[in-house]
Amino acid sequence: MLIALGIVLFILGLLFSIWFHELGHFTAARKFNMRVSQFMVGFGKTVWSRRIGETEHGIKAIPLGGYIRIIGMIPPLGHSSSKRKQRNGPIARLVSDVRDASLLELQPGDDTRAFYTKPWWQRAIVMFAGPFQNLILAFVFFAIVLCVIGVHTPSLTVSTVSQCVTPGNSTVTDCATPIDTKGKECIAGQANCALPPASPAAEAGLKPGDKIISVNGQAAGSWDDVRAKIRVSAKQELNIVVDRGGNELTLAVTPLPNTIASDTDPKKFVTVGYVGFSPTTPLVTQSLADVPSTIWTYASTTAQRLVQIPQRVPQLIQATFAGAQRDPNGPVGLVGVGRISGEIFNLPEPVIDKIAYLLSLLASLNLVLFLFNLVPLYPLDGGHIAGALYEGARNGIYRIRGLPRPGPFDVARIMPLAYVVAAAFILFSGLLVIADIVNPITLS
């Protein structure tokens, strides 16, 4: 039930994000007096629709996107900047058919309300308004998580204490089972077989609930201060003062050397001190000023992932059809994200944490929608924006040269590219759906 609840909540969040995206286009188009004939969430067969004013609002069967239909998206041949003569051939016929279909939508009185009749900057704003709505949603979701719910932040209070030390690859989880030098369970009395050594924290008498006050006489300002001091003190005794039930105690701790991956370069390894305890991580609300930096961090990572998609496709194909291991850092489709949302709600975590996870997931999704839709390829919003900006730049050059301004940018001329982009997107989306079913990425 919890898994189903998580999936349903994600689907509702996805539909709302799509609707809010299209609302941006719709509101901007109405602002500039463009006629919008349809406002749809989803694709395929219409499940429900209702006409409000001159616009049909509705929901379609496949919740993988949405659209608004603004009449006159493609200019008539006589109104466009295209100077090419009509040619024969399949591509020319395709362009002609698309242009004719667009003209069929025009009605009396649309001479000044069609998309192509508006200035280039108005068309650019209309197309940018959709992705911008996703950016607004991402900001709102992150603001709720950071400023209302809060972020789990390590404190100076001890949460757990490891009683013994075992290698990271060991399957032994208790302190009463003998292990060999490789961390494998062995029989007592054999060579190189002994009980796991006590952790420095347990040996020093550190207990859950202790609050760290100072380390070697220096006040502990934060968990990062304590952690940094321990890391550089392998085999060096530290005097840690803790508050235990209102009484101050001084504990002598000697961190063990531990080899880990470097924070700056995961391919390099460094030796740091290890004590064997973890802090409590209470929820701490952040400032609203922290939201933009969080969005920037997520957006930067998202942009890198989008750029890397072509090079990750071969591995995705192998994981889908050849049984290869799925790349946990590879692309995930909406089916996979919905599955992860369900797994999040099935975790033994407080409800507030599950809500924070879901909102963070939806915030990330909206950042993906924002960045992906700005890719300057038709039929994406970015393709329309690029065409409008090109027209604006071209108009400026003509004005400087004292030439009459040409007509609007002829979108019909790049329709073959639009079909190629749309086909590639459909194929990739279908691949992700299959991969998320047969070889899914899970939280485990």
C-alpha positions in Angstrom: 0.0 0.0 0.0 2.8 2.4 0.8 4.6 1.6 -2.5 1.3 2.3 -4.3 0.8 5.5 -2.4 4.3 6.7 -3.3 3.7 5.9 -7.0 0.3 7.6 -7.0 1.6 10.7 -5.3 4.5 10.9 -7.9 2.0 10.6 -10.8 -0.1 13.4 -9.3 3.0 15.5 -8.8 4.0 14.8 -12.4 0.6 15.7 -13.8 0.6 18.9 -11.8 4.1 19.8 -13.1 3.0 19.2 -16.7 -0.2 21.3 -16.2 1.8 24.1 -14.6 4.3 24.1 -17.5 1.5 24.4 -20.0 -0.2 27.0 -17.9 2.9 29.2 -18.4 2.5 28.9 -22.2 -1.2 29.5 -22.0 -1.1 32.5 -19.7 1.6 34.2 -21.8 -0.2 33.4 -25.1 -3.4 34.9 -23.7 -1.5 38.0 -22.5 -0.4 38.7 -26.0 -3.9 38.0 -27.4 -3.0 34.7 -29.2 -5.8 32.3 -29.7 -5.3 29.0 -27.9 -7.7 26.2 -29.2 -6.5 23.4 -26.8 -4.9 23.0 -23.4 -4.2 19.3 -22.8 -2.4 17.3 -20.2 -1.1 14.0 -21.6 -1.1 12.5 -25.1 -3.3 10.0 -27.0 -7.0 9.5 -26.5 -8.9 12.2 -24.7 -10.2 10.9 -21.3 -12.0 14.1 -20.3 -12.4 17.6 -21.8 -14.4 20.7 -21.4 -14.6 23.9 -23.4 -14.0 27.1 -21.4 -14.3 30.2 -23.6 -12.5 29.5 -26.9 -10.2 26.8 -25.4 -10.8 23.1 -24.9 -9.3 21.9 -21.7 -8.7 18.2 -21.2 -6.8 15.2 -19.9 -5.5 12.5 -22.3 -4.7 8.8 -21.6 -0.9 8.9 -21.6 0.5 11.1 -18.8 3.9 11.6 -20.4 3.6 15.3 -21.4 1.1 17.9 -22.5 0.6 20.7 -24.9 -1.4 23.8 -25.8 -2.4 24.4 -29.4 -1.8 28.0 -30.4 -3.3 28.7 -33.9 -0.9 29.8 -36.6 2.3 28.3 -35.3 3.5 27.9 -38.9 3.3 30.9 -41.1 1.7 30.8 -44.6 4.2 30.7 -47.4 3.5 34.2 -48.5 4.0 35.6 -44.9 7.2 33.7 -44.0 10.8 34.6 -44.7 11.2 31.6 -46.9 12.2 32.6 -50.5 12.4 29.0 -51.8 10.0 27.9 -54.5 7.8 25.0 -54.1 9.6 21.8 -54.9 8.6 18.2 -55.5 9.8 15.3 -53.3 8.7 13.6 -50.1 10.3 16.3 -47.8 8.7 19.1 -49.8 5.3 17.4 -49.7 5.7 16.9 -45.9 6.5 20.6 -45.4 3.6 21.6 -47.6 1.2 19.3 -45.7 2.3 20.6 -42.3 1.8 24.2 -43.5 -1.7 23.4 -45.0 -2.8 21.7 -41.7 -1.7 24.7 -39.7 -3.7 27.1 -42.0 -6.8 25.0 -41.6 -7.0 26.1 -37.9 -7.3 29.8 -38.9 -10.7 31.4 -38.5 -12.1 34.8 -39.4 -10.6 37.4 -37.0 -7.3 35.5 -36.5 -5.4 37.9 -38.8 -3.8 39.5 -35.7 -4.2 36.6 -33.2 -2.2 33.9 -35.0 1.2 33.0 -33.5 3.2 34.0 -36.6 1.7 37.5 -36.6 3.2 38.4 -33.3 6.6 40.0 -32.8 9.5 37.6 -32.3 10.1 38.7 -28.7 6.5 37.8 -27.8 6.8 34.4 -29.3 10.0 33.8 -27.4 8.4 34.8 -24.1 5.4 32.5 -24.8 7.7 29.5 -25.4 10.0 30.3 -22.5 7.1 30.7 -20.1 6.5 27.0 -19.9 10.0 25.9 -18.8 10.1 28.9 -16.5 7.1 27.6 -14.7 9.0 24.4 -14.0 11.9 26.4 -12.6 9.4 28.2 -10.3 8.0 24.8 -9.1 11.5 23.5 -8.4 12.2 26.6 -6.3 8.9 26.2 -4.4 9.5 22.5 -3.7 13.1 23.0 -2.6 12.0 26.0 -0.5 9.5 23.7 1.3 12.1 21.0 1.9 14.9 23.4 3.1 13.0 26.1 4.9 9.9 24.3 6.2 10.8 20.7 6.7 14.5 21.1 7.2 17.6 19.1 6.3 19.2 16.3 8.3 22.3 18.0 9.7 25.0 16.2 11.8 25.0 17.4 15.4 27.5 17.1 18.3 25.4 14.5 20.0 26.5 10.8 19.6 23.9 8.6 17.9 25.6 5.2 17.6 28.9 3.7 18.7 30.5 0.8 16.8 31.6 -1.8 19.3 34.3 -3.4 17.1 36.2 -2.8 13.9 35.8 -5.0 10.8 37.0 -4.5 7.2 34.5 -2.8 4.9 34.1 -6.0 2.8 33.5 -8.2 5.8 30.2 -10.0 6.2 30.6 -10.3 9.9 28.3 -7.9 11.8 28.9 -8.9 15.4 31.9 -8.7 17.7 31.8 -12.3 18.9 32.7 -14.0 15.6 36.4 -14.6 14.9 37.6 -13.2 11.6 40.9 -13.5 9.6 43.0 -10.7 8.2 40.6 -10.3 5.3 37.6 -10.0 7.4 36.3 -13.5 6.7 34.7 -15.6 9.4 37.1 -18.2 10.6 37.5 -20.9 13.3 39.0 -19.8 16.6 42.5 -21.1 17.2 43.5 -21.0 13.5 46.4 -18.8 12.4 45.6 -15.2 11.8 42.1 -15.8 13.3 40.9 -13.5 16.2 38.0 -11.6 17.5 37.5 -8.2 15.8 39.3 -5.5 17.8 37.2 -3.0 19.8 36.6 0.3 18.2 38.5 3.4 19.6 35.1 4.9 20.5 34.0 1.8 22.5 37.4 1.4 24.1 37.3 5.0 25.3 33.8 4.6 26.8 31.9 6.9 24.4 28.2 6.3 24.6 25.0 7.2 22.6 23.6 10.5 23.9 27.1 12.0 24.8 27.4 15.6 23.5 30.9 16.5 22.4 32.1 19.8 24.0 35.7 20.0 23.0 38.6 18.1 21.3 42.1 18.6 22.7 41.0 21.8 24.4 39.4 23.3 21.3 35.7 24.0 21.5 33.7 21.8 19.1 31.7 24.3 17.0 30.2 21.7 14.7 30.3 18.0 13.7 32.5 19.0 10.7 35.1 20.4 13.2 35.2 17.2 15.2 35.3 15.0 12.0 38.2 17.1 10.6 40.2 16.8 13.8 39.7 13.0 13.9 40.7 12.6 10.3 44.1 14.1 10.7 44.9 12.4 14.0 45.4 8.7 13.1 47.4 7.0 15.9 47.5 10.2 17.9 45.7 10.4 21.3 42.8 12.9 21.5 41.2 14.1 24.7 37.5 14.5 23.9 35.3 16.2 26.5 31.7 15.2 26.5 28.5 16.2 28.4 26.8 13.0 29.7 23.7 13.8 31.7 24.9 17.2 32.8 28.4 15.9 33.8 31.5 16.7 31.9 33.8 13.7 31.2 37.2 13.6 29.5 37.7 10.5 27.3 41.1 9.5 25.8 40.6 8.3 22.2 43.3 7.1 19.7 41.9 7.0 16.2 42.9 4.0 14.0 44.3 4.6 10.5 41.7 4.0 7.8 42.2 4.1 4.0 39.3 5.7 2.1 38.7 7.4 -1.2 39.7 11.1 -1.4 36.9 13.7 -1.1 38.4 15.6 -4.0 39.4 12.7 -6.3 37.5 9.4 -5.8 40.3 7.6 -7.8 42.8 8.5 -5.1 43.0 7.0 -1.6 44.1 8.7 1.6 44.7 7.5 5.2 42.5 9.2 7.9 41.7 8.6 11.5 38.8 6.4 12.5 37.1 6.4 15.9 33.8 4.5 15.3 30.8 6.6 16.2 28.1 8.6 14.3 26.2 11.7 15.2 22.5 12.3 15.4 21.1 14.1 12.4 18.1 16.3 13.5 16.1 18.3 10.9 17.4 21.8 10.8 15.6 24.5 8.7 17.7 26.5 6.3 17.5 30.1 5.1 15.5 31.0 1.9 18.9 32.3 0.6 20.1 28.7 0.5 17.5 27.7 -2.1 19.2 29.3 -5.2 22.5 27.6 -4.4 20.8 24.3 -4.0 19.0 24.8 -7.4 22.3 25.7 -9.0 24.0 22.5 -7.7 21.1 20.3 -8.9 20.9 22.1 -12.2 24.6 21.8 -12.9 24.5 18.1 -12.2 21.3 17.7 -14.3 22.9 19.6 -17.2 25.9 17.3 -17.1 23.7 14.2 -17.1 21.7 15.5 -20.1 24.9 16.1 -22.1 26.1 12.6 -21.2 22.9 10.8 -22.3 24.2 9.9 -25.9 27.3 8.2 -24.5 25.3 6.3 -21.9 22.8 4.8 -24.4 25.0 1.8 -25.4 25.3 0.7 -21.8 21.6 1.2 -21.3 20.9 -1.1 -24.3 23.2 -3.7 -22.9 21.5 -3.5 -19.5 18.1 -3.8 -21.1 18.6 -6.6 -23.7 22.0 -8.3 -22.8 21.6 -8.7 -19.0 24.4 -6.2 -18.2 24.3 -4.5 -14.8 22.3 -1.2 -14.9 24.4 1.9 -14.4 23.1 3.5 -11.1 24.2 6.9 -12.4 22.6 6.4 -15.8 19.3 7.8 -17.2 16.0 6.8 -15.5 12.6 7.1 -17.1 9.3 8.2 -15.5 8.5 4.5 -14.8 11.7 4.1 -12.9 11.3 7.4 -11.0 7.8 6.4 -10.1 9.1 3.1 -8.8 11.7 4.8 -6.7 9.0 7.1 -5.3 7.1 4.0 -4.2 10.2 2.5 -2.6 10.8 5.8 -0.7 7.4 5.5 0.9 8.0 1.9 1.8 11.2 2.8 3.8 11.1 2.6 7.6 11.5 6.4 7.9 9.4 9.1 9.5 6.6 10.4 7.3 8.1 13.9 7.2 11.3 12.4 5.7 9.2 10.6 3.0 7.5 13.8 2.1 10.8 15.6 1.9 12.2 12.8 -0.4 9.1 13.1 -2.7 9.3 16.9 -2.9 13.0 16.7 -3.7 12.3 14.2 -6.4 9.6 16.4 -7.9 11.9 19.4 -7.6 14.6 17.5 -9.5 12.1 16.4 -12.1 11.0 20.0 -12.7 14.7 21.0 -13.1 15.0 18.3 -15.8 11.9 19.6 -17.6 13.2 23.2 -17.4 16.7 22.3 -18.9 15.5 19.7 -21.4 12.8 21.9 -22.9 15.4 24.7 -23.4 17.5 22.4 -25.7 17.5 24.4 -29.0 16.0 21.7 -31.1 12.6 21.8 -32.7 9.9 20.8 -31.6 11.1 21.5 -28.1 10.4 24.9 -26.6 14.1 25.7 -27.0 13.8 25.2 -30.7 11.0 27.7 -31.0 12.9 30.1 -28.8 16.1 29.7 -30.9 14.0 30.4 -34.1 12.5 33.6 -32.5 15.9 34.8 -31.4 17.4 34.2 -34.8 14.5 36.2 -36.3 15.2 39.0 -33.9 18.9 39.1 -34.7 18.2 39.0 -38.4 15.6 41.8 -38.2 18.3 43.9 -36.4 20.8 43.3 -39.3 18.2 44.2 -41.9 17.3 47.4 -40.0 20.9 48.5 -39.8 21.3 47.9 -43.5 18.1 49.9 -44.2 16.3 46.9 -45.7 12.7 46.0 -45.2 12.1 43.4 -42.4 11.5 39.9 -43.8 8.6 37.8 -42.7 8.6 35.5 -39.6 11.1 32.6 -39.4 9.7 29.7 -41.4 9.3 26.9 -38.9 8.0 24.6 -41.6 11.4 24.4 -43.2 12.8 22.5 -40.2 9.9 20.2 -39.8 11.9 17.2 -41.1 14.4 17.8 -38.3 11.5 18.0 -35.8 10.3 14.6 -36.9 13.8 13.2 -36.5 14.1 14.7 -33.0 10.6 13.5 -32.0 11.4 10.0 -33.3 14.6 9.9 -31.3 12.9 11.1 -28.2 10.1 8.4 -28.6 12.6 5.6 -29.1 14.7 6.7 -26.1 11.6 7.0 -23.9 10.5 3.6 -25.0 14.0 2.2 -24.2 13.8 3.7 -20.7 10.4 2.2 -20.1 11.6 -1.3 -21.0 14.8 -0.8 -19.0 12.9 0.4 -16.0 10.7 -2.7 -16.1 13.2 -5.5 -16.9 16.3 -4.1 -15.2 15.2 -1.3 -12.9 17.4 1.0 -10.7 16.2 0.6 -7.1 17.2 2.2 -3.8 18.8 -1.0 -2.7 
